[in-house]
Amino acid sequence: MQVEDLGCAIDGRTLLDAVSFSIAAGESLALLGPSGAGKSLVLRCLLGLAPTHAKVTGTLFWGDRRVPLADRRTLAELRGRGLALVPQAAAASLDPMRTVGDQLREVCVLHNTDSRPRERLIEVGLSPEFVDRHPHALSGGQAQRVALALALACRPSVLLADEPMASLDCVGQAALVELLARRCEAEQVALVLVSHDLARAVGCCSRALVLDRGRVVAQGPLATLLAAPPEPTTAALVAAARRT
């Protein structure tokens, strides 16, 4: 997947400006930056879920396809088997009236993948008995694991994870980072991880793109950015990571 010159404006205000990056199968990329930098908006634009009144520009290159990022219909066709999302508020994304197993089966039917809900739960570290649970019976960490199982059940090429550790404690964050890295490697899924926490991103990403006020201010191998931050925003992220 290659994103070229992604831009987004609402009511004449530029929120994203010429954001470009690429990712290959099995690679991992962190989208880093302070709150309000535009990280989550990048994912929404890629999924065709930007606000309806937003003006989105730029191009998505998907294999041999060239998709204008303003083409919401084509982007919607890529959702699921192409691009899958692990949302920040996992519990809120689940249907409160249906069991975990029913939701996993529905995803598998919609995207024509093997319906193996118990196996999918085991793969994300949950016991098979969770198929019969409703979302209200899940902890925050368990809900995040269910959301990951739902996303991977689509058999996507690229997994978009929108600050999935934000609502978890330190132990839960570390466990989820390790799980993301392991499952994406096992299934050769490219990972784009949105985070403001560089310390956590290091656990599952090899490259990073740093955003500030909708613009790319730094990019490259995470190890290089850690060793020699090229500009103030990256330096602030590195300093914060070293304090944790």
Buried (B, 14 or more C-beta within 10 A) or exposed (E): BBBBEBBBBBEEEBBBBBBBBEBEEEBBBBBBBBEBBBBBBBBBBBBBBBEEEBBBBBBBEBEEEEBEBBBBEBBEEBBBBBBBBBBBBBBEBBEEEEBBBBBBBBBBEEBEBEBBBBEBBBBBBBEEEBBEBBBEEBEBBBBBBBBBBBBBBBBBBBBBBBBBBBBBEEEBBBBBBEBBBBBBEEEEBBBBBBBBBBBBBBBBBBBBBBBBBBBBBBBBEBEBBBEEBBEEBBBBBBEBBEEE
